[in-house]
């Protein structure tokens, strides 16, 4: 659980920083972070940090050709997490496999 929490904090902080950096670069008219990189950060689980950064920096909030794939990545990430939680709750073989992995990896 600690590793999962650490991953979530790290990926969201990274996503937040990417959006902040991209906004700063946009204002300076310099090299930008590719939109696909920002969208991929949502798929990896950094969507909370990404959405917070979009709101705080007022960045990428109007551009629908960016937002559609971004929120699709958010939805896919949420579906994967929910699917894993449901499988863990209702599937004994899945639960045993997860516990086995957790033991052998010493999380």
Beta strands, then each sheet from edge to edge (+ up, - down):
end
